Amino acid sequence: MLLNISRDFSDKREEINELVGKPFDLSKRQELQSTSIHNLPVTAASIEIYNLLVLNEGQSNCSLEMRPKGILISFRAAGETYSLVVPFFKLKIYKGRAEEYSFYKDHFFIKIHAGANQPEVHGFIKKLRHFKADQALPRIEDQE
């Protein structure tokens, strides 16, 4: 779900918290060492997101925020802040080209640039993938 969170955020907060959980408390953030990363350059996006990003005059950036049941991918467009709310069961993460990650939810997608000189970005994506796997429902193969 793509939401404009600039106005009336209090109305949307409950809906966001229901889908992806409340933000981590301080002890969990310290345990995970980081639950968000900012200023990730966007290289491509689905048409709905792209139409918003072209309203920016320069390079478009986004941020990723981990939540207990999903992630928020936030970006600014034309002075407004938008957030793509993605529960883990809908999230697909792909490593496409050498320096690019793709995040998919249904018909929405956003691709970010992660250069070889940005180990913090690669580390965060790795942590996100592991956290998503840990939160998944048990599978038949997990049963003994």
N, CA, C and O atoms as a MOPAC input file, in Angstrom:
PM7 MOZYME 1SCF
protein

 N      0.83700 1    -1.15900 1     0.00000 1
 C      0.00000 1     0.00000 1     0.00000 1
 C      0.89100 1     1.23400 1     0.00000 1
 O      1.78300 1     1.35800 1     0.83900 1
 N      0.66000 1     2.12500 1    -0.91300 1
 C      1.40600 1     3.36500 1    -1.04400 1
 C      0.59200 1     4.47500 1    -0.39200 1
 O     -0.54100 1     4.73900 1    -0.79300 1
 N      1.17600 1     5.12700 1     0.62100 1
 C      0.46100 1     6.14000 1     1.38100 1
 C      1.19900 1     7.46200 1     1.38000 1
 O      2.42800 1     7.49400 1     1.43500 1
 N      0.45000 1     8.55500 1     1.31700 1
 C      1.01700 1     9.87700 1     1.54500 1
 C      0.94800 1    10.10200 1     3.05200 1
 O     -0.13700 1    10.24400 1     3.61700 1
 N      2.10900 1    10.13300 1     3.69600 1
 C      2.12200 1    10.25400 1     5.16000 1
 C      2.45700 1    11.67000 1     5.61600 1
 O      2.73600 1    11.89000 1     6.79400 1
 N      2.43200 1    12.63200 1     4.69400 1
 C      2.72400 1    14.01400 1     5.05600 1
 C      1.58500 1    14.62100 1     5.86400 1
 O      1.81200 1    15.33200 1     6.84300 1
 N      0.38000 1    14.33800 1     5.44900 1
 C     -0.79200 1    14.91000 1     6.12100 1
 C     -1.56900 1    13.81400 1     6.83900 1
 O     -1.64600 1    12.68000 1     6.36600 1
 N     -2.13200 1    14.15800 1     7.96200 1
 C     -2.98600 1    13.24400 1     8.72200 1
 C     -2.30500 1    11.90500 1     9.00900 1
 O     -2.91400 1    10.84600 1     8.86300 1
 N     -1.03000 1    11.96400 1     9.42200 1
 C     -0.29800 1    10.73900 1     9.71600 1
 C     -0.93200 1     9.97700 1    10.86900 1
 O     -0.88000 1     8.74800 1    10.90000 1
 N     -1.53100 1    10.69400 1    11.81900 1
 C     -2.13300 1    10.01200 1    12.96400 1
 C     -3.24300 1     9.05700 1    12.52000 1
 O     -3.44900 1     8.01900 1    13.14900 1
 N     -3.95600 1     9.39300 1    11.45000 1
 C     -5.00700 1     8.51200 1    10.93900 1
 C     -4.41200 1     7.25300 1    10.31100 1
 O     -4.98900 1     6.17100 1    10.41500 1
 N     -3.26100 1     7.39600 1     9.66200 1
 C     -2.64800 1     6.27100 1     8.95200 1
 C     -1.75200 1     5.43400 1     9.84700 1
 O     -1.45000 1     4.28800 1     9.51500 1
 N     -1.32400 1     5.98100 1    10.97000 1
 C     -0.40500 1     5.26500 1    11.86800 1
 C     -0.97700 1     3.93300 1    12.31600 1
 O     -0.26600 1     2.92800 1    12.32400 1
 N     -2.24800 1     3.90800 1    12.68900 1
 C     -2.87300 1     2.67100 1    13.15500 1
 C     -2.88900 1     1.61000 1    12.04700 1
 O     -2.62700 1     0.43400 1    12.30200 1
 N     -3.19300 1     2.02800 1    10.83800 1
 C     -3.22200 1     1.10900 1     9.70000 1
 C     -1.82200 1     0.56600 1     9.39900 1
 O     -1.66300 1    -0.62400 1     9.12700 1
 N     -0.81600 1     1.42900 1     9.44700 1
 C      0.57400 1     1.01200 1     9.22000 1
 C      1.01900 1     0.04700 1    10.31300 1
 O      1.61500 1    -0.99000 1    10.02300 1
 N      0.73200 1     0.38600 1    11.56800 1
 C      1.12700 1    -0.47600 1    12.68500 1
 C      0.45500 1    -1.84000 1    12.61200 1
 O      1.04800 1    -2.84300 1    13.01000 1
 N     -0.76800 1    -1.88700 1    12.11100 1
 C     -1.45800 1    -3.16600 1    11.97100 1
 C     -0.79700 1    -4.04700 1    10.91100 1
 O     -0.69300 1    -5.26200 1    11.08400 1
 N     -0.35300 1    -3.43600 1     9.82100 1
 C      0.25600 1    -4.19500 1     8.72700 1
 C      1.68800 1    -4.64300 1     9.01400 1
 O      2.03200 1    -5.79800 1     8.76300 1
 N      2.52900 1    -3.74300 1     9.53600 1
 C      3.95000 1    -4.06200 1     9.69200 1
 C      4.43800 1    -3.98000 1    11.13700 1
 O      5.62400 1    -4.19300 1    11.38900 1
 N      3.57100 1    -3.68100 1    12.07700 1
 C      3.95300 1    -3.60800 1    13.47800 1
 C      4.42400 1    -2.22200 1    13.87300 1
 O      4.73100 1    -1.38200 1    13.02700 1
 N      4.47200 1    -2.00500 1    15.17500 1
 C      4.94200 1    -0.72300 1    15.70000 1
 C      6.45900 1    -0.63800 1    15.56800 1
 O      7.12200 1    -1.67000 1    15.46700 1
 N      7.01700 1     0.56100 1    15.56800 1
 C      8.47500 1     0.67900 1    15.51500 1
 C      9.11300 1    -0.07200 1    16.68800 1
 O      8.52400 1    -0.18800 1    17.76300 1
 N     10.33100 1    -0.57900 1    16.45700 1
 C     11.03600 1    -1.30300 1    17.50500 1
 C     11.31600 1    -0.38300 1    18.69400 1
 O     11.54200 1     0.81600 1    18.52700 1
 N     11.29800 1    -0.96800 1    19.90000 1
 C     11.67200 1    -0.18700 1    21.06700 1
 C     13.19700 1    -0.05100 1    21.11500 1
 O     13.90900 1    -0.67700 1    20.32900 1
 N     13.68100 1     0.76000 1    22.02700 1
 C     15.09800 1     1.08800 1    22.08400 1
 C     15.98500 1    -0.13500 1    22.27100 1
 O     17.02700 1    -0.24700 1    21.62400 1
 N     15.58600 1    -1.05600 1    23.14800 1
 C     16.42900 1    -2.23800 1    23.39200 1
 C     16.54200 1    -3.11900 1    22.14400 1
 O     17.61300 1    -3.66000 1    21.86900 1
 N     15.45700 1    -3.26800 1    21.39100 1
 C     15.49400 1    -4.07100 1    20.17200 1
 C     16.32200 1    -3.38100 1    19.09200 1
 O     17.03800 1    -4.04300 1    18.34100 1
 N     16.22700 1    -2.04400 1    19.01200 1
 C     17.04000 1    -1.30200 1    18.03600 1
 C     18.51800 1    -1.46000 1    18.34300 1
 O     19.33400 1    -1.59300 1    17.43100 1
 N     18.87000 1    -1.44600 1    19.63800 1
 C     20.26700 1    -1.63700 1    20.02000 1
 C     20.71100 1    -3.06100 1    19.71800 1
 O     21.84100 1    -3.27700 1    19.28100 1
 N     19.84100 1    -4.02800 1    19.94600 1
 C     20.16200 1    -5.42100 1    19.66100 1
 C     20.40000 1    -5.63300 1    18.16000 1
 O     21.32900 1    -6.33900 1    17.76900 1
 N     19.56300 1    -5.02400 1    17.33300 1
 C     19.69900 1    -5.15300 1    15.88500 1
 C     20.78100 1    -4.22500 1    15.32300 1
 O     21.18900 1    -4.37400 1    14.17100 1
 N     21.23700 1    -3.28600 1    16.11900 1
 C     22.27000 1    -2.30400 1    15.78500 1
 C     21.78800 1    -1.23200 1    14.81900 1
 O     22.34700 1    -0.13600 1    14.81100 1
 N     20.80400 1    -1.49700 1    14.03000 1
 C     20.23800 1    -0.48700 1    13.13400 1
 C     18.94600 1    -1.03900 1    12.55700 1
 O     18.89400 1    -2.18900 1    12.12100 1
 N     17.90600 1    -0.22200 1    12.55600 1
 C     16.64000 1    -0.67800 1    11.98400 1
 C     16.22800 1     0.16500 1    10.78400 1
 O     15.14600 1    -0.02500 1    10.22800 1
 N     17.09200 1     1.09700 1    10.38600 1
 C     16.77000 1     1.89400 1     9.20700 1
 C     18.04700 1     2.35800 1     8.52600 1
 O     19.12300 1     2.39900 1     9.12300 1
 N     17.89000 1     2.70300 1     7.26500 1
 C     18.99200 1     3.24500 1     6.48100 1
 C     18.39700 1     4.29600 1     5.55100 1
 O     17.30300 1     4.12300 1     5.01400 1
 N     19.13600 1     5.38900 1     5.37200 1
 C     18.60000 1     6.54900 1     4.65100 1
 C     19.45300 1     6.89700 1     3.43500 1
 O     20.56100 1     6.38900 1     3.26500 1
 N     18.91100 1     7.77100 1     2.60000 1
 C     19.59800 1     8.32300 1     1.42400 1
 C     20.08900 1     7.25400 1     0.45400 1
 O     21.23900 1     7.27500 1     0.01600 1
 N     19.20900 1     6.33000 1     0.13000 1
 C     19.52000 1     5.30300 1    -0.86500 1
 C     19.03800 1     5.80100 1    -2.22300 1
 O     17.84800 1     6.07000 1    -2.38400 1
 N     19.93300 1     5.93100 1    -3.20600 1
 C     19.52000 1     6.43500 1    -4.51400 1
 C     18.59500 1     5.45400 1    -5.24000 1
 O     18.89700 1     4.26600 1    -5.34800 1
 N     17.47800 1     5.96200 1    -5.73200 1
 C     16.51400 1     5.14700 1    -6.46900 1
 C     16.93400 1     5.10000 1    -7.93400 1
 O     17.16100 1     6.14200 1    -8.55000 1
 N     17.03900 1     3.88900 1    -8.49600 1
 C     17.44600 1     3.73900 1    -9.89300 1
 C     16.25800 1     3.42900 1   -10.81300 1
 O     16.30500 1     3.73900 1   -12.00300 1
 N     15.20200 1     2.82700 1   -10.27800 1
 C     14.00600 1     2.50900 1   -11.06800 1
 C     12.84700 1     2.28200 1   -10.11200 1
 O     13.04800 1     2.02800 1    -8.92400 1
 N     11.63800 1     2.37500 1   -10.63900 1
 C     10.45600 1     2.17200 1    -9.79700 1
 C      9.26200 1     1.82000 1   -10.67500 1
 O      9.26800 1     2.05500 1   -11.88400 1
 N      8.23200 1     1.25000 1   -10.04000 1
 C      6.99400 1     0.95600 1   -10.75800 1
 C      6.35400 1     2.27300 1   -11.18800 1
 O      6.72900 1     3.33700 1   -10.69500 1
 N      5.41100 1     2.20800 1   -12.08500 1
 C      4.85800 1     3.40700 1   -12.70700 1
 C      4.24200 1     4.36500 1   -11.68200 1
 O      4.40700 1     5.57800 1   -11.80500 1
 N      3.54000 1     3.84400 1   -10.67800 1
 C      2.90700 1     4.71600 1    -9.68400 1
 C      3.95600 1     5.48800 1    -8.89200 1
 O      3.80100 1     6.68300 1    -8.64100 1
 N      5.01800 1     4.80000 1    -8.50300 1
 C      6.08700 1     5.44700 1    -7.74700 1
 C      6.90300 1     6.35900 1    -8.66200 1
 O      7.26700 1     7.46900 1    -8.27400 1
 N      7.18400 1     5.89500 1    -9.85800 1
 C      7.95400 1     6.70000 1   -10.81700 1
 C      7.25700 1     8.03300 1   -11.09700 1
 O      7.91500 1     9.07100 1   -11.16900 1
 N      5.93500 1     8.01000 1   -11.25500 1
 C      5.19100 1     9.24200 1   -11.52100 1
 C      5.32300 1    10.24400 1   -10.38300 1
 O      5.24400 1    11.45100 1   -10.60900 1
 N      5.52200 1     9.76300 1    -9.18200 1
 C      5.75200 1    10.66500 1    -8.04600 1
 C      7.20100 1    11.15400 1    -8.02900 1
 O      7.46300 1    12.33000 1    -7.77600 1
 N      8.13200 1    10.24900 1    -8.29800 1
 C      9.54900 1    10.60000 1    -8.22400 1
 C      9.97300 1    11.60000 1    -9.29900 1
 O     10.89100 1    12.38700 1    -9.07000 1
 N      9.32500 1    11.58600 1   -10.46700 1
 C      9.71300 1    12.52800 1   -11.51700 1
 C      9.36600 1    13.96600 1   -11.14000 1
 O      9.84600 1    14.90500 1   -11.77500 1
 N      8.54600 1    14.14200 1   -10.12300 1
 C      8.22800 1    15.49000 1    -9.66400 1
 C      9.42100 1    16.13400 1    -8.95800 1
 O      9.47500 1    17.35600 1    -8.81900 1
 N     10.38900 1    15.30400 1    -8.50700 1
 C     11.61500 1    15.83400 1    -7.91900 1
 C     12.50900 1    16.35300 1    -9.04000 1
 O     12.50600 1    15.82100 1   -10.15000 1
 N     13.26000 1    17.37900 1    -8.74100 1
 C     14.09900 1    17.96600 1    -9.78700 1
 C     15.45300 1    17.29200 1    -9.90500 1
 O     16.11300 1    17.42400 1   -10.93500 1
 N     15.88300 1    16.57800 1    -8.88400 1
 C     17.19800 1    15.95300 1    -8.92900 1
 C     17.10800 1    14.46500 1    -8.66000 1
 O     16.10600 1    13.81500 1    -8.95900 1
 N     18.18200 1    13.94100 1    -8.08800 1
 C     18.24800 1    12.52300 1    -7.73100 1
 C     17.20600 1    12.21100 1    -6.65800 1
 O     17.06800 1    12.95200 1    -5.68500 1
 N     16.48800 1    11.13400 1    -6.83700 1
 C     15.50600 1    10.70600 1    -5.84600 1
 C     16.13800 1     9.69100 1    -4.90900 1
 O     16.84400 1     8.78200 1    -5.34500 1
 N     15.88300 1     9.85300 1    -3.63300 1
 C     16.39900 1     8.94500 1    -2.61000 1
 C     15.24600 1     8.35000 1    -1.82600 1
 O     14.14400 1     8.89700 1    -1.80000 1
 N     15.51700 1     7.22500 1    -1.19000 1
 C     14.51200 1     6.61300 1    -0.33200 1
 C     15.18300 1     6.13500 1     0.94900 1
 O     16.40900 1     6.14100 1     1.06300 1
 N     14.37900 1     5.73000 1     1.89100 1
 C     14.89200 1     5.15100 1     3.13100 1
 C     14.12100 1     3.87200 1     3.41200 1
 O     12.96300 1     3.72500 1     3.01800 1
 N     14.78300 1     2.94900 1     4.10000 1
 C     14.16700 1     1.68000 1     4.48900 1
 C     14.09600 1     1.62700 1     6.00100 1
 O     15.06700 1     1.95400 1     6.68400 1
 N     12.96500 1     1.22000 1     6.52200 1
 C     12.79600 1     1.05800 1     7.95900 1
 C     12.23500 1    -0.32500 1     8.23900 1
 O     11.16300 1    -0.67900 1     7.74700 1
 N     12.96700 1    -1.11100 1     9.03800 1
 C     12.47700 1    -2.43400 1     9.43700 1
 C     11.45300 1    -2.27200 1    10.54700 1
 O     11.60300 1    -1.43400 1    11.43600 1
 N     10.43100 1    -3.07200 1    10.48000 1
 C      9.42400 1    -3.17200 1    11.53400 1
 C      9.30400 1    -4.64800 1    11.89100 1
 O      9.83000 1    -5.48400 1    11.15600 1
 N      8.63700 1    -5.00800 1    12.98600 1
 C      8.53000 1    -6.42100 1    13.37500 1
 C      7.87200 1    -7.32300 1    12.32900 1
 O      8.21300 1    -8.50200 1    12.24100 1
 N      6.93200 1    -6.79200 1    11.53400 1
 C      6.22400 1    -7.62900 1    10.56700 1
 C      6.38800 1    -7.15600 1     9.13000 1
 O      5.64300 1    -7.59700 1     8.25500 1
 N      7.35300 1    -6.26100 1     8.86000 1
 C      7.53300 1    -5.77400 1     7.50000 1
 C      8.49000 1    -4.60700 1     7.43600 1
 O      9.26300 1    -4.36000 1     8.36200 1
 N      8.42300 1    -3.88700 1     6.31500 1
 C      9.27800 1    -2.71500 1     6.14600 1
 C      8.47100 1    -1.55100 1     5.59000 1
 O      7.40000 1    -1.72700 1     5.00900 1
 N      9.01700 1    -0.36400 1     5.78800 1
 C      8.49700 1     0.85000 1     5.17700 1
 C      9.57800 1     1.37200 1     4.23600 1
 O     10.72900 1     1.54200 1     4.63800 1
 N      9.21300 1     1.62100 1     3.00700 1
 C     10.10900 1     2.25400 1     2.04800 1
 C      9.55800 1     3.65500 1     1.83000 1
 O      8.49100 1     3.82300 1     1.24000 1
 N     10.28100 1     4.65400 1     2.30200 1
 C      9.78800 1     6.02800 1     2.27500 1
 C     10.61800 1     6.88100 1     1.32700 1
 O     11.82100 1     6.67400 1     1.17200 1
 N      9.95300 1     7.84700 1     0.69500 1
 C     10.62900 1     8.77000 1    -0.20700 1
 C      9.84400 1    10.07000 1    -0.25700 1
 O      8.67300 1    10.12500 1     0.11800 1
 N     10.51100 1    11.10800 1    -0.72400 1
 C      9.86800 1    12.41000 1    -0.85700 1
 C      9.62100 1    12.70100 1    -2.32900 1
 O     10.43300 1    12.36800 1    -3.19200 1
 N      8.48900 1    13.32800 1    -2.59400 1
 C      8.14500 1    13.72400 1    -3.95500 1
 C      7.31700 1    14.99700 1    -3.88400 1
 O      6.27800 1    15.03200 1    -3.22400 1
 N      7.77300 1    16.03500 1    -4.55800 1
 C      7.06400 1    17.31600 1    -4.62100 1
 C      6.73100 1    17.84500 1    -3.22700 1
 O      5.63800 1    18.36200 1    -2.99900 1
 N      7.66700 1    17.71600 1    -2.30800 1
 C      7.47700 1    18.24600 1    -0.96100 1
 C      6.63600 1    17.38200 1    -0.05000 1
 O      6.43100 1    17.74000 1     1.11000 1
 N      6.15000 1    16.27800 1    -0.52500 1
 C      5.33400 1    15.36100 1     0.26900 1
 C      6.14400 1    14.10000 1     0.56900 1
 O      7.05100 1    13.74800 1    -0.18500 1
 N      5.81700 1    13.42500 1     1.66500 1
 C      6.47600 1    12.17400 1     2.01400 1
 C      5.51600 1    11.01800 1     1.76300 1
 O      4.37200 1    11.02500 1     2.21600 1
 N      6.00900 1    10.03300 1     1.03400 1
 C      5.22400 1     8.84500 1     0.71600 1
 C      5.91500 1     7.62600 1     1.31100 1
 O      7.13600 1     7.60200 1     1.47000 1
 N      5.13000 1     6.63300 1     1.62900 1
 C      5.67800 1     5.40900 1     2.19300 1
 C      4.98300 1     4.20200 1     1.57800 1
 O      3.75600 1     4.13800 1     1.50700 1
 N      5.79700 1     3.24700 1     1.13600 1
 C      5.28700 1     1.97200 1     0.64400 1
 C      5.35200 1     1.00600 1     1.81100 1
 O      6.43700 1     0.67400 1     2.28800 1
 N      4.20400 1     0.55700 1     2.26800 1
 C      4.09900 1    -0.33600 1     3.42100 1
 C      4.08900 1    -1.76700 1     2.90600 1
 O      3.19300 1    -2.16200 1     2.16000 1
 N      5.11400 1    -2.55800 1     3.32000 1
 C      5.27300 1    -3.90200 1     2.77500 1
 C      5.39000 1    -4.91900 1     3.90500 1
 O      6.43100 1    -4.98000 1     4.55800 1
 N      4.34600 1    -5.72500 1     4.15600 1
 C      4.47800 1    -6.81700 1     5.12500 1
 C      5.45900 1    -7.86300 1     4.59100 1
 O      5.59900 1    -8.02400 1     3.37800 1
 N      6.13300 1    -8.56900 1     5.49500 1
 C      7.13700 1    -9.54500 1     5.08000 1
 C      6.59000 1   -10.61000 1     4.14100 1
 O      7.30100 1   -11.05500 1     3.24000 1
 N      5.33300 1   -11.03000 1     4.33300 1
 C      4.81500 1   -12.09600 1     3.48700 1
 C      4.59100 1   -11.62700 1     2.05100 1
 O      4.40700 1   -12.45800 1     1.16200 1
 N      4.60100 1   -10.31400 1     1.80200 1
 C      4.46900 1    -9.77100 1     0.44800 1
 C      5.80600 1    -9.29400 1    -0.11800 1
 O      5.89100 1    -8.98000 1    -1.30600 1
 N      6.84700 1    -9.23400 1     0.71000 1
 C      8.12600 1    -8.65700 1     0.31100 1
 C      8.98900 1    -9.64800 1    -0.45600 1
 O      9.20600 1   -10.77500 1    -0.01000 1
 N      9.47300 1    -9.21700 1    -1.60600 1
 C     10.45000 1    -9.96800 1    -2.38900 1
 C     11.66000 1    -9.06600 1    -2.57200 1
 O     11.52600 1    -7.91500 1    -2.98700 1
 N     12.84100 1    -9.59000 1    -2.26300 1
 C     14.08700 1    -8.83100 1    -2.40800 1
 C     14.95600 1    -9.56900 1    -3.42000 1
 O     15.21200 1   -10.76600 1    -3.28600 1
 N     15.40300 1    -8.83500 1    -4.42900 1
 C     16.26700 1    -9.41100 1    -5.44900 1
 C     17.53800 1    -8.58700 1    -5.55900 1
 O     17.52600 1    -7.36300 1    -5.43200 1
 N     18.62300 1    -9.28800 1    -5.79600 1
 C     19.89300 1    -8.63200 1    -6.10800 1
 C     20.05000 1    -8.74900 1    -7.59700 1
 O     20.42300 1    -9.80600 1    -8.10600 1
 N     19.77100 1    -7.67900 1    -8.29900 1
 C     19.82300 1    -7.70500 1    -9.75100 1
 C     21.23600 1    -7.51300 1   -10.25200 1
 O     22.07600 1    -8.40500 1   -10.14000 1
 N     21.48700 1    -6.36000 1   -10.79600 1
 C     22.83300 1    -6.04800 1   -11.26200 1
 C     23.78100 1    -5.98800 1   -10.06700 1
 O     23.34500 1    -6.04100 1    -8.91800 1
 N     25.05500 1    -5.88000 1   -10.34000 1
 C     26.07100 1    -5.95300 1    -9.28700 1
 C     25.83800 1    -4.95200 1    -8.16100 1
 O     26.11900 1    -5.25500 1    -7.00200 1
 N     25.33900 1    -3.78600 1    -8.47600 1
 C     25.20000 1    -2.74500 1    -7.45700 1
 C     23.74900 1    -2.28400 1    -7.30500 1
 O     23.49600 1    -1.09600 1    -7.10700 1
 N     22.80200 1    -3.20900 1    -7.39600 1
 C     21.40100 1    -2.82400 1    -7.33700 1
 C     20.57300 1    -3.87000 1    -6.59400 1
 O     20.72800 1    -5.07000 1    -6.82000 1
 N     19.69900 1    -3.40700 1    -5.71400 1
 C     18.73200 1    -4.26600 1    -5.02800 1
 C     17.32700 1    -3.84100 1    -5.45800 1
 O     17.06300 1    -2.65900 1    -5.67800 1
 N     16.43900 1    -4.81600 1    -5.57300 1
 C     15.05300 1    -4.55100 1    -5.94700 1
 C     14.13600 1    -5.05100 1    -4.84100 1
 O     14.32800 1    -6.14100 1    -4.30300 1
 N     13.13800 1    -4.24200 1    -4.51000 1
 C     12.13900 1    -4.58800 1    -3.49900 1
 C     10.77900 1    -4.59400 1    -4.18700 1
 O     10.36700 1    -3.59700 1    -4.78000 1
 N     10.08900 1    -5.72800 1    -4.10100 1
 C      8.80400 1    -5.89300 1    -4.76800 1
 C      7.69600 1    -6.17100 1    -3.76200 1
 O      7.88100 1    -6.88800 1    -2.77800 1
 N      6.53700 1    -5.58000 1    -4.04200 1
 C      5.30500 1    -5.90500 1    -3.32700 1
 C      4.18300 1    -5.83000 1    -4.35600 1
 O      3.83300 1    -4.74900 1    -4.83000 1
 N      3.62900 1    -6.97900 1    -4.69400 1
 C      2.57200 1    -7.05500 1    -5.70600 1
 C      3.02200 1    -6.34700 1    -6.98400 1
 O      4.01300 1    -6.75100 1    -7.59200 1
 N      2.31400 1    -5.30300 1    -7.39800 1
 C      2.67300 1    -4.60000 1    -8.63500 1
 C      3.58700 1    -3.39200 1    -8.39000 1
 O      3.97300 1    -2.71000 1    -9.33900 1
 N      3.93200 1    -3.12500 1    -7.13500 1
 C      4.86500 1    -2.04700 1    -6.80700 1
 C      6.28800 1    -2.59100 1    -6.75500 1
 O      6.51000 1    -3.71700 1    -6.31100 1
 N      7.24100 1    -1.79900 1    -7.20500 1
 C      8.64300 1    -2.13700 1    -6.99200 1
 C      9.47300 1    -0.86600 1    -6.94600 1
 O      9.08900 1     0.17900 1    -7.47000 1
 N     10.61700 1    -0.99300 1    -6.30500 1
 C     11.57700 1     0.10000 1    -6.24700 1
 C     12.95600 1    -0.51500 1    -6.23100 1
 O     13.20100 1    -1.49200 1    -5.52300 1
 N     13.86600 1     0.06100 1    -7.01600 1
 C     15.23800 1    -0.44300 1    -7.10800 1
 C     16.17400 1     0.63100 1    -6.57600 1
 O     16.01900 1     1.81800 1    -6.86500 1
 N     17.15300 1     0.18200 1    -5.78900 1
 C     18.10400 1     1.12200 1    -5.19800 1
 C     19.52400 1     0.77200 1    -5.61700 1
 O     19.84200 1    -0.38100 1    -5.91100 1
 N     20.35600 1     1.78400 1    -5.63500 1
 C     21.77400 1     1.60200 1    -5.95000 1
 C     22.53200 1     1.36900 1    -4.65200 1
 O     22.35200 1     2.10500 1    -3.68100 1
 N     23.37900 1     0.34800 1    -4.63500 1
 C     24.24000 1     0.05400 1    -3.47900 1
 C     25.62700 1    -0.23800 1    -4.02700 1
 O     25.90500 1    -1.35100 1    -4.47500 1
 N     26.48700 1     0.75400 1    -3.99100 1
 C     27.81700 1     0.62000 1    -4.55700 1
 C     28.71900 1    -0.30000 1    -3.75300 1
 O     28.43400 1    -0.63300 1    -2.60300 1
 N     29.80100 1    -0.69700 1    -4.38000 1
 C     30.76900 1    -1.57600 1    -3.72200 1
 C     31.42800 1    -0.88500 1    -2.53200 1
 O     31.91400 1    -1.55000 1    -1.61700 1
 N     31.44400 1     0.43900 1    -2.54300 1
 C     32.04700 1     1.19200 1    -1.44300 1
 C     31.03600 1     1.53600 1    -0.34300 1
 O     31.29100 1     2.42900 1     0.46600 1
 N     29.90100 1     0.84500 1    -0.30200 1
 C     28.85900 1     1.07600 1     0.69900 1
 C     28.55500 1    -0.21500 1     1.46500 1
 O     27.46600 1    -0.76800 1     1.31700 1
 N     29.48800 1    -0.70100 1     2.27400 1
 C     29.25500 1    -1.96200 1     2.98900 1
 C     28.09900 1    -1.87600 1     3.98300 1
 O     27.49200 1    -2.89600 1     4.30700 1
 N     27.78400 1    -0.67100 1     4.47300 1
 C     26.67300 1    -0.54900 1     5.42300 1
 C     25.34000 1    -0.85700 1     4.75300 1
 O     24.44400 1    -1.40900 1     5.39200 1
 N     25.19700 1    -0.51400 1     3.48700 1
 C     23.95100 1    -0.81100 1     2.75900 1
 C     23.82500 1    -2.31300 1     2.54100 1
 O     22.76700 1    -2.89200 1     2.78700 1
 N     24.90100 1    -2.94500 1     2.08100 1
 C     24.87800 1    -4.39100 1     1.85100 1
 C     24.62900 1    -5.14200 1     3.16700 1
 O     23.88900 1    -6.12500 1     3.19800 1
 N     25.24900 1    -4.67300 1     4.23900 1
 C     25.04200 1    -5.29600 1     5.55100 1
 C     23.60700 1    -5.15600 1     6.03200 1
 O     23.04600 1    -6.09200 1     6.60100 1
 N     23.00600 1    -3.97800 1     5.80400 1
 C     21.62500 1    -3.76400 1     6.22000 1
 C     20.67400 1    -4.67600 1     5.44200 1
 O     19.76400 1    -5.25800 1     6.03200 1
 N     20.87200 1    -4.80800 1     4.13200 1
 C     20.00900 1    -5.67000 1     3.31500 1
 C     20.15700 1    -7.12400 1     3.76300 1
 O     19.17100 1    -7.85800 1     3.82500 1
 N     21.37000 1    -7.53400 1     4.06900 1
 C     21.60200 1    -8.90400 1     4.56100 1
 C     20.86600 1    -9.12200 1     5.88300 1
 O     20.23300 1   -10.15800 1     6.08400 1
 N     20.95500 1    -8.13100 1     6.78800 1
 C     20.26500 1    -8.22600 1     8.07000 1
 C     18.75500 1    -8.28000 1     7.85800 1
 O     18.05800 1    -9.03200 1     8.53800 1
 N     18.25100 1    -7.48800 1     6.92100 1
 C     16.82600 1    -7.47300 1     6.60600 1
 C     16.36400 1    -8.83400 1     6.09100 1
 O     15.30900 1    -9.32200 1     6.49400 1
 N     17.14500 1    -9.44700 1     5.20700 1
 C     16.78700 1   -10.76800 1     4.67700 1
 C     16.75800 1   -11.81800 1     5.77800 1
 O     15.84800 1   -12.64600 1     5.82000 1
 N     17.74200 1   -11.79100 1     6.66500 1
 C     17.77400 1   -12.75100 1     7.77000 1
 C     16.60600 1   -12.52900 1     8.73100 1
 O     15.99000 1   -13.48800 1     9.19600 1
 N     16.30200 1   -11.26400 1     9.02700 1
 C     15.19500 1   -10.96000 1     9.92400 1
 C     13.87900 1   -11.41900 1     9.31100 1
 O     13.02100 1   -11.96000 1    10.00900 1
 N     13.71700 1   -11.20600 1     8.00700 1
 C     12.50400 1   -11.66000 1     7.31800 1
 C     12.38000 1   -13.17400 1     7.40900 1
 O     11.29200 1   -13.68900 1     7.66500 1
 N     13.47300 1   -13.89000 1     7.20300 1
 C     13.45800 1   -15.35200 1     7.27600 1
 C     13.12200 1   -15.82500 1     8.68500 1
 O     12.39800 1   -16.80700 1     8.85200 1
 N     13.63800 1   -15.14100 1     9.69500 1
 C     13.35900 1   -15.52000 1    11.08400 1
 C     11.89800 1   -15.29600 1    11.45100 1
 O     11.36200 1   -16.00600 1    12.30100 1
 N     11.24800 1   -14.32300 1    10.82700 1
 C      9.85400 1   -14.00100 1    11.13700 1
 C      8.85600 1   -14.84700 1    10.34900 1
 O      7.65400 1   -14.78700 1    10.60700 1
 N      9.34400 1   -15.63000 1     9.39500 1
 C      8.45600 1   -16.43200 1     8.54200 1
 C      7.76200 1   -17.51900 1     9.35900 1
 O      8.25300 1   -17.94800 1    10.40300 1
 N      6.62900 1   -17.94200 1     8.86400 1
 C      5.89500 1   -19.02800 1     9.50500 1
 C      6.67100 1   -20.32600 1     9.35800 1
 O      7.41300 1   -20.48900 1     8.39000 1
 N      6.51700 1   -21.25700 1    10.29900 1
 C      7.22400 1   -22.53200 1    10.16900 1
 C      6.77800 1   -23.28400 1     8.92200 1
 O      5.62200 1   -23.20200 1     8.50600 1
 N      7.71200 1   -24.01100 1     8.33800 1
 C      7.42900 1   -24.78400 1     7.13800 1
 C      7.43000 1   -26.27300 1     7.48700 1
 O      7.89900 1   -26.67000 1     8.55300 1
 N      6.91200 1   -27.07000 1     6.59800 1
 C      6.86600 1   -28.51200 1     6.82800 1
 C      8.27000 1   -29.05900 1     7.02300 1
 O      8.47100 1   -29.96300 1     7.83400 1
 N      9.24200 1   -28.52900 1     6.29600 1
 C     10.62000 1   -29.00400 1     6.40800 1
 C     11.20300 1   -28.73800 1     7.79700 1
 O     12.14300 1   -29.41000 1     8.22000 1
 N     10.63400 1   -27.74300 1     8.51200 1
 C     11.13300 1   -27.40200 1     9.85100 1
 C     10.67600 1   -28.40900 1    10.89900 1
 O     11.26100 1   -28.47500 1    11.98000 1
 N      9.65900 1   -29.18300 1    10.60800 1
 C      9.11500 1   -30.15100 1    11.56800 1
 C     10.01100 1   -31.36300 1    11.65600 1
 O     10.57200 1   -31.79800 1    10.65000 1
 N     10.15100 1   -31.91100 1    12.84200 1
 C     10.94400 1   -33.13000 1    12.99600 1
 C     10.08100 1   -34.26500 1    13.45600 1
 O     10.57200 1   -35.37800 1    13.64300 1

